[in-house]
Amino acid sequence: MRDWAEAHGHQALAAPQIDADEQVAATLTALAVRVTGATGFCRGSGGNSMVMITFGRVALAMADGSASTFNININ
């Protein structure tokens, strides 16, 4: 995301830390999902910080030990 922000002239988005409320954080994370081609994100707790983590391909483990994967295309 930092590389994309710098390449497109969005220096504020390239900062290692951004002060944002929950709505702005969710919007920035949605942008990161789009830019990086991630399939989604989850929000975790981090004390005084809000942690947003993007992820790629999703794998589901079945009770019998088999697995299934899928990709979500948002283009």
N, C-alpha and C positions, 0 to 999 in steps of 0.2 A: 504494500500500500504506500509506503514511504517513497519508493522509486516512482510509482505512478504519480503521486502528488507533486514530487519535484519536477518530473518531466512535463507536467501539465500546468505548472505555475501556481500550485496550491501549497505554498510553503507552510501555512498554518496547519495543514493536515499532515505534514511530514514531521511535526514535533513529536518527541518521545512521549509526551503527556499533554492531554488537552483537557481543560476544565469544561465540563459539559453536564447538563442535567440528564435525566434518564431519557427524555425524548430525543435530545440531540445525540446522545450516545447511540440510541437505536437507529437513528437516521444515518449516522456515520458508519455504523456496522453494516447496514443494508447497502451502503455505497461500497464498502469493502467486499461484501459478498459478490456484488456485481462486477467490480473491477478484477477481482482475483479468480472469478469463476467458481467460488466455493458453492456448496449446495445448501448451506444454512449456517446458523450460528446459535449459540446458547449463552445465557447470561449466568455468571457465577457471582458469588459474594466474595468480597475482598476487603473486609473491614471498612475503611473509609473510602475505598475505591470501588468502582464498578468494573467488573471484568467481563469482557465480551470476547468469545472465542469463535472463530469461524472454522468450519470443517468441510471436508470433501466428501468422497464416496461414503455411503452409509452401508454398514454390514449388520445384518440381523442374525443372531444365533438362535436356532430353534431348540426346543426341548430335547430333541433326539440327537443333537450335536451337529446337524447340518447347518449350513449358512446360506444366506441369500443376500445379494448386494443390489443396489440400484443407484442410479444417478438422476438428478433432477436438472433439467435444462431450462434456464430462465431467459434464454435469448429470444 
